[in-house]
């Protein structure tokens, strides 16, 4: 089995399938044509399909294949993987060899790297190449599972579905299309998805970490944004205004890498929020101070829903505003003492709104006029092809522009993308069955191999797994939608379809190093022996 996975991994890697290119279609077609030769699909051709992505400008496709076990059951396991990769510009003068593993390793050996990479280049254990680790070895292992189980249908009490999708490294267009088709499939067949298994990459969590990890559940992600509106002034009258840069900097201090905002569940914590963007919105040089700044953060979740994250960040924004006002008054008082100027407390007061609150205030003032203006702006931005983040900011600015209150304020909103977290607690029969299946599979593999395999709660990297489940709490979804200006004209999720197929998730990935780097590589040990065995045994137990 390991040698077959290796061969398929190398063949898939040789197909350059950078996200957003025609190569994604070639990779999907390769998988389709491979499975088309499997006896089961020769006899059951309707169970192997090339599916179009919905509303995709590149006309991309994904592949779906499903096995129906001899022992009839509604229980269905989903195998999912992505066939796209990030770009290859990081390879520099070796770019043409990025997807040629054998040649690439020889060429990299002529370069200078640190001791660890140099030793791996000398070792026969490591295979280098763009996508070999993230995640073509994982996809190859799923293809082999489909082929293997197609010859052992008597072992399956239920059904096994495989999807190979594009665009995971982009906007998950492949998975979001597949989710809708999976919902239709489950309705048509009367199936119930009991678990989703991804085989995305797995690596050490710290320097020198030799542990191998299996993850039950996955991290989520929000992109909370802040529109900070101050009060402009001439630099010669600095204390007459409120510098938006100063307020934004205080907000950055309150949020960026603040451990208070780690999301803790099941004894595991997310990384704290980290800034992805901070920019003042002044477009020219002048001696007028900055009156508007935009910030946004990567906010990882394990258990907090969008409404809870919004409230946490609102409190941080209030604190930042209060700290700024206090600091300004202290500095102004000291300045007045130095300059012999009478001191009078500055007029600023703390004001923090969500986008939903801002919109309501403006709607109360001018009624449907704001909706007409937003519709016009939306059409312009869509024609321009504005980025999701820029689109969101422009909508916020437009709403604020028509607000009669021009005092300093912080507006909190969400921008795309949104990845729901999935916490598998064992709270229901499906979750308990998945936890037990993994525990038994890992136990069996530990008895055969000496790897130290650790089962953890949350896959720590953003992936398509997130779209296998979403909260059914209406208030949480409402808060997300009402505070995401890009929804639904620029961005949306098939919420009902995701809720329909909602299932616990698992990642059993190959082991390697340096995903998204020119030294991306896979370890043949573990990836081609223990990992496939854990995958196979888990599937068997879920469908037994």
C-alpha positions in Angstrom: 0.0 0.0 0.0 2.8 2.4 0.9 4.5 2.0 -2.5 1.3 2.7 -4.3 0.7 5.8 -2.3 4.3 7.0 -3.0 3.8 6.4 -6.8 0.6 8.3 -6.9 2.0 11.1 -4.7 4.9 11.6 -7.2 2.6 11.6 -10.2 0.2 14.1 -8.6 3.2 16.3 -7.6 4.4 16.4 -11.2 1.1 18.0 -12.1 1.6 21.7 -11.3 -1.7 22.7 -9.8 -1.2 26.1 -8.3 -4.4 27.6 -6.9 -6.3 29.7 -9.5 -4.7 28.0 -12.5 -5.7 25.5 -15.2 -3.4 23.0 -13.4 -6.1 22.4 -10.8 -8.4 21.0 -13.5 -5.5 18.7 -14.8 -5.0 17.3 -11.3 -8.7 16.6 -10.8 -8.9 14.9 -14.2 -5.9 12.8 -13.3 -7.7 11.5 -10.2 -10.9 10.9 -12.2 -9.1 9.0 -14.9 -7.2 6.9 -12.4 -10.4 5.9 -10.5 -12.2 5.3 -13.8 -10.0 2.2 -14.3 -11.0 0.7 -10.9 -13.3 -2.3 -11.5 -15.9 -1.0 -9.1 -16.3 2.2 -11.1 -16.3 0.4 -14.4 -19.3 -1.5 -13.1 -20.8 1.5 -11.2 -19.9 4.5 -13.4 -22.5 6.7 -11.9 -20.6 6.6 -8.6 -17.7 8.4 -10.1 -18.3 12.0 -11.2 -16.5 15.1 -12.3 -18.5 18.0 -10.8 -18.4 21.7 -11.9 -17.7 24.3 -9.3 -20.6 26.6 -8.8 -20.3 30.1 -10.3 -16.6 29.6 -10.9 -14.9 32.0 -13.4 -12.2 29.5 -14.1 -14.6 26.7 -14.9 -12.9 24.4 -12.4 -14.1 21.0 -11.4 -13.8 18.6 -8.5 -14.0 14.8 -8.4 -16.5 12.8 -6.3 -16.4 9.0 -5.9 -18.5 6.9 -3.6 -18.7 3.2 -2.6 -21.8 1.6 -1.3 -21.1 -1.2 1.1 -22.6 -4.7 0.9 -24.2 -4.3 4.3 -26.8 -1.6 3.7 -26.7 1.3 6.2 -27.3 5.1 6.1 -23.9 5.6 7.8 -21.5 7.4 5.5 -17.9 8.5 6.0 -16.5 11.4 3.9 -12.8 11.5 2.8 -11.8 14.9 1.6 -8.6 16.4 0.2 -7.4 19.4 -1.9 -5.4 19.1 -5.1 -4.2 22.7 -5.3 -1.0 24.1 -4.1 0.5 27.5 -3.3 2.7 29.1 -6.0 6.3 28.3 -6.9 8.0 31.7 -7.1 9.7 31.0 -3.8 11.9 28.4 -5.6 13.7 31.3 -7.4 16.0 29.9 -10.1 14.8 26.4 -9.3 11.2 27.2 -10.1 11.1 25.0 -13.1 12.0 22.0 -11.0 9.5 22.7 -8.1 7.2 19.9 -9.2 9.9 17.4 -10.2 10.8 15.8 -6.9 13.8 13.7 -8.0 15.5 16.6 -9.9 14.6 19.2 -7.3 16.3 17.3 -4.5 19.5 17.1 -6.6 19.4 20.8 -7.4 18.6 21.8 -3.7 21.6 19.8 -2.6 23.8 22.3 -4.4 22.4 25.2 -2.3 23.3 26.2 1.3 20.8 25.4 4.1 20.9 24.8 7.8 22.0 21.5 9.3 18.6 20.0 9.5 17.6 20.6 5.9 21.1 19.6 4.7 20.8 16.3 6.5 17.3 15.6 5.1 18.6 16.3 1.6 21.2 13.6 2.1 18.7 11.1 3.5 16.7 8.7 1.3 13.8 9.1 3.6 12.8 12.6 2.4 11.0 13.6 -0.8 11.0 17.3 -1.8 8.6 19.1 -4.0 5.8 21.7 -4.2 2.6 20.0 -3.0 4.2 16.6 -2.0 3.4 17.5 1.6 0.5 19.9 1.3 -1.3 17.7 0.4 -0.8 15.4 -2.6 0.5 12.5 -0.4 -2.7 12.8 1.6 -4.8 12.8 -1.5 -2.9 9.8 -2.9 -3.6 7.9 0.4 -7.3 8.5 0.0 -7.3 7.3 -3.6 -5.7 4.1 -2.5 -8.3 3.7 0.3 -11.1 4.0 -2.2 -9.4 1.5 -4.4 -8.7 -0.9 -1.5 -12.2 -0.7 0.0 -13.8 -1.1 -3.5 -12.4 -4.7 -3.4 -13.7 -5.3 0.2 -17.3 -4.0 0.1 -18.3 -6.8 2.4 -16.3 -5.0 5.2 -18.4 -1.8 4.8 -21.6 -1.4 6.7 -22.4 1.9 5.1 -20.9 4.1 2.5 -17.5 5.8 1.7 -17.4 9.1 -0.2 -14.3 10.7 -1.5 -13.9 14.3 -2.8 -10.8 15.9 -4.3 -11.3 19.6 -4.5 -9.4 22.7 -5.8 -9.0 26.1 -4.2 -8.3 25.2 -0.6 -5.3 27.5 -0.7 -7.6 30.2 -2.0 -11.2 30.7 -0.9 -12.3 27.1 -0.6 -14.6 27.4 -3.6 -14.1 23.6 -4.3 -15.2 22.6 -0.8 -18.1 25.1 -0.7 -19.4 23.7 -4.0 -19.0 20.1 -2.8 -20.8 20.7 0.4 -24.0 21.6 -1.5 -23.7 18.5 -3.7 -23.0 16.3 -0.6 -26.2 17.7 1.0 -28.1 16.7 -2.2 -26.5 13.3 -2.3 -27.4 12.6 1.4 -31.0 13.6 0.7 -31.2 11.6 -2.5 -29.7 8.4 -0.9 -31.1 8.9 2.6 -27.5 8.8 4.0 -26.2 10.3 7.2 -22.6 11.5 7.3 -21.1 10.3 10.6 -17.5 11.6 10.1 -15.2 13.5 7.8 -11.6 12.5 7.4 -9.0 14.8 5.9 -5.4 13.8 5.3 -3.9 17.3 5.2 -0.3 17.7 6.3 1.0 17.1 9.9 4.2 18.4 11.3 6.1 19.0 14.6 4.6 21.6 16.9 8.0 22.9 18.2 11.7 22.6 17.3 12.9 19.1 17.7 9.4 17.7 18.0 9.4 14.1 16.8 5.8 13.3 17.9 3.2 12.3 15.3 -0.3 13.8 15.7 -3.8 12.8 14.8 -6.4 15.6 15.3 -10.0 15.1 16.1 -11.8 18.4 15.4 -10.4 21.6 13.8 -9.6 25.2 14.6 -11.8 28.0 13.2 -11.0 31.5 12.1 -12.6 34.9 12.1 -11.3 38.1 10.6 -12.4 40.8 13.0 -11.8 44.4 11.6 -11.8 47.8 13.2 -12.5 51.1 11.5 -11.0 53.7 13.8 -12.3 57.2 13.3 -10.6 60.1 15.1 -10.7 63.8 14.9 -8.4 65.6 12.5 -6.5 68.7 13.4 -3.5 70.8 12.3 -0.3 69.6 13.8 0.1 73.1 15.3 -3.0 72.4 17.4 -2.2 68.8 18.2 -4.4 68.5 21.3 -7.4 69.9 19.4 -7.9 66.6 17.6 -7.8 62.9 18.4 -5.1 61.1 16.4 -6.6 58.0 14.9 -3.1 56.4 14.7 -2.8 56.8 18.5 -6.1 55.2 19.1 -5.4 52.4 16.7 -2.0 51.8 18.3 -3.6 51.4 21.7 -6.2 49.0 20.2 -3.3 47.0 18.7 -1.7 46.7 22.1 -5.0 45.5 23.6 -5.6 42.8 21.0 -2.4 41.7 19.2 -1.0 38.5 20.7 -3.0 39.1 23.9 -3.2 35.7 25.8 -6.6 36.8 27.3 -8.1 36.2 23.9 -6.8 32.7 23.4 -9.8 30.4 22.9 -9.5 27.4 25.3 -11.5 24.2 24.9 -10.8 20.5 25.7 -7.5 21.5 27.4 -6.1 23.1 24.2 -5.7 26.8 23.5 -5.6 28.6 20.2 -2.8 31.1 19.4 -3.9 34.6 20.4 -5.1 37.0 17.7 -2.4 38.4 15.5 -2.6 41.5 13.3 -2.6 41.0 9.5 -3.2 44.7 8.6 -2.9 48.2 10.0 -3.1 51.2 7.7 -4.1 54.8 8.0 -6.5 55.9 5.3 -4.9 59.3 4.6 -4.0 59.4 0.9 -1.6 62.4 0.7 1.1 64.2 2.7 -0.1 67.2 4.6 0.1 68.7 8.1 -3.4 67.5 8.9 -3.4 64.6 11.4 -4.8 61.2 10.4 -8.5 60.8 11.1 -9.1 57.2 10.0 -7.3 53.9 10.4 -8.2 50.3 9.4 -7.0 47.2 11.3 -7.8 43.5 11.1 -6.7 40.4 12.9 -6.5 36.7 12.5 -8.7 35.3 15.3 -8.5 31.6 15.9 -11.4 29.8 17.7 -11.9 26.5 19.4 -15.3 27.2 21.1 -16.3 30.8 20.8 -19.0 31.8 18.3 -18.9 35.0 16.3 -21.3 36.8 18.7 -19.0 36.0 21.6 -15.9 37.1 19.8 -17.6 40.3 18.8 -18.4 41.0 22.5 -14.8 40.2 23.7 -13.3 42.5 21.1 -15.8 45.3 21.9 -14.6 45.2 25.5 -11.0 45.4 24.3 -11.9 48.4 22.1 -13.6 50.1 25.0 -10.5 49.6 27.1 -8.3 50.9 24.3 -10.4 54.0 23.9 -10.5 54.7 27.7 -6.7 54.3 27.9 -6.2 56.7 25.0 -8.4 59.4 26.5 -6.7 59.0 29.9 -3.2 59.2 28.3 -4.1 62.2 26.2 -5.5 64.1 29.2 -2.4 63.3 31.3 -0.1 64.5 28.5 -2.2 67.6 27.8 -2.1 68.5 31.5 1.7 68.2 31.6 2.0 70.2 28.4 -0.2 73.0 29.9 2.0 73.1 33.0 5.2 73.3 30.8 3.7 76.0 28.5 1.8 78.0 31.1 -1.5 77.3 29.3 -4.8 76.9 31.2 -5.8 73.2 31.3 -9.3 72.1 30.5 -10.2 68.4 30.2 -10.3 67.2 26.6 -13.9 66.5 25.2 -13.4 63.0 24.0 -15.6 60.1 25.2 -15.5 56.4 24.6 -17.7 55.3 21.7 -17.5 51.7 20.3 -20.2 50.3 17.9 -20.6 47.1 16.0 -21.3 47.5 12.3 -24.9 46.3 13.0 -25.3 49.1 15.5 -23.9 51.7 13.2 -26.1 50.7 10.3 -29.2 50.8 12.6 -28.3 54.3 13.8 -28.0 55.6 10.2 -31.1 53.7 9.0 -33.0 55.4 11.8 -31.8 58.8 10.6 -32.2 58.6 6.8 -34.3 55.5 6.2 -34.0 53.6 2.8 -31.7 56.2 1.4 -28.7 54.4 3.0 -29.8 51.1 1.3 -29.9 52.8 -2.1 -26.5 54.3 -1.6 -25.0 51.0 -0.5 -26.6 49.2 -3.5 -24.9 51.7 -5.9 -21.6 51.4 -4.1 -21.8 47.6 -4.1 -22.4 47.5 -7.9 -19.3 49.7 -8.4 -17.1 47.6 -6.1 -18.2 44.4 -7.7 -17.4 45.7 -11.2 -14.0 46.8 -9.9 -13.3 43.3 -8.5 -12.5 44.8 -5.1 -10.8 42.5 -2.6 -13.2 41.2 0.1 -11.4 43.2 2.8 -11.4 46.4 0.8 -15.1 45.8 -0.1 -16.0 45.5 3.5 -14.1 48.6 4.6 -15.7 50.7 1.8 -19.2 49.6 2.9 -18.4 50.6 6.5 -17.0 54.0 5.4 -20.1 54.6 3.3 -22.5 53.9 6.2 -20.4 56.0 8.6 -20.2 58.9 6.1 -24.0 59.3 6.4 -24.0 59.2 10.2 -24.8 62.6 11.7 -22.5 62.1 14.7 -18.9 62.8 13.6 -17.3 62.3 17.0 -14.4 59.8 17.3 -15.6 56.2 17.3 -14.4 52.6 16.8 -16.5 50.4 14.5 -16.1 46.6 14.8 -17.1 44.3 11.9 -16.1 41.0 10.3 -14.6 40.5 6.8 -14.2 37.3 4.9 -13.2 34.5 5.2 -15.0 32.7 8.0 -14.0 29.2 9.0 -16.1 27.5 11.7 -14.3 25.5 14.3 -15.4 22.0 15.1 -15.0 20.7 18.7 -15.5 17.0 19.0 -16.4 16.3 22.7 -18.0 12.9 22.5 -21.4 14.6 23.3 -23.4 12.4 21.0 -23.3 8.9 19.4 -21.5 10.0 16.3 -18.8 11.9 18.2 -18.3 9.0 20.6 -18.0 6.5 17.8 -15.4 8.6 16.1 -13.4 9.1 19.3 -13.5 5.3 19.9 -12.6 4.4 16.3 -9.5 6.7 16.4 -8.4 5.4 19.8 -8.6 1.8 18.7 -6.9 2.4 15.4 -4.0 4.4 17.0 -3.6 1.7 19.6 -3.3 -1.0 17.0 -0.7 1.0 15.0 1.3 1.8 18.2 1.6 -2.0 18.7 3.2 -2.4 15.3 5.3 0.7 15.0 7.5 2.7 17.4 6.3 6.2 16.5 5.0 8.3 19.4 1.5 9.0 18.2 -0.5 11.7 20.1 -4.2 12.3 19.6 -5.2 16.0 20.0 -8.5 17.9 19.8 -8.0 20.5 17.1 -6.2 20.4 13.8 -4.3 23.7 14.1 -4.2 24.9 10.5 -7.1 26.4 8.5 -8.5 23.8 6.2 -11.6 22.7 4.3 -12.6 20.6 7.3 -14.2 23.7 8.8 -17.0 23.5 6.2 -18.2 20.1 7.5 -20.1 21.7 10.3 -21.4 25.1 11.5 -23.3 26.3 14.5 -27.1 25.9 14.4 -27.5 28.7 16.9 -29.6 31.3 15.0 -28.4 34.3 17.1 -24.7 33.4 16.4 -25.2 33.1 12.7 -27.3 36.3 12.7 -24.5 38.3 14.5 -22.0 37.0 11.9 -24.2 37.9 8.9 -25.3 41.3 10.2 -21.8 42.4 11.1 -20.2 41.2 7.8 -20.7 44.0 5.3 -19.7 41.7 2.4 -22.5 39.3 3.1 -24.3 38.3 0.8 -23.3 40.3 -2.2 -19.6 39.7 -2.1 -19.3 36.7 0.2 -21.5 34.0 1.7 -21.5 30.4 2.9 -24.0 27.7 2.1 -25.1 27.6 5.7 -28.1 25.4 5.3 -26.2 22.8 3.3 -23.4 22.7 5.9 -25.9 22.3 8.7 -27.6 19.5 6.8 -24.4 17.4 6.4 -23.0 18.5 9.8 -20.5 15.9 11.1 -17.5 15.5 13.4 -14.1 15.7 11.7 -10.7 14.2 11.9 -7.3 14.8 10.3 -4.9 11.9 9.8 -2.0 13.5 7.9 1.3 12.4 6.5 4.4 13.7 8.4 6.7 16.3 6.8 8.3 19.7 7.1 8.2 23.2 5.7 4.8 23.4 4.0 4.6 26.5 1.7 8.5 26.7 1.7 10.9 25.8 -1.0 12.2 23.0 1.3 8.7 21.5 1.5 9.2 17.7 2.0 7.5 14.5 3.1 8.9 11.8 5.4 8.4 8.3 3.8 8.6 6.8 7.3 5.3 7.2 9.1 3.6 8.8 6.0 3.8 5.5 4.0 3.4 3.0 6.7 1.7 4.0 10.0 -0.4 6.9 8.6 -2.2 4.8 6.0 -2.8 2.1 8.6 -4.4 4.5 11.0 -6.6 5.8 8.1 -7.6 2.3 7.0 -8.4 1.0 10.6 -10.4 4.2 11.4 -12.6 3.8 8.3 -13.1 0.1 9.1 -14.2 0.8 12.6 -16.5 3.7 11.6 -18.2 1.5 9.0 -18.3 -1.8 10.9 
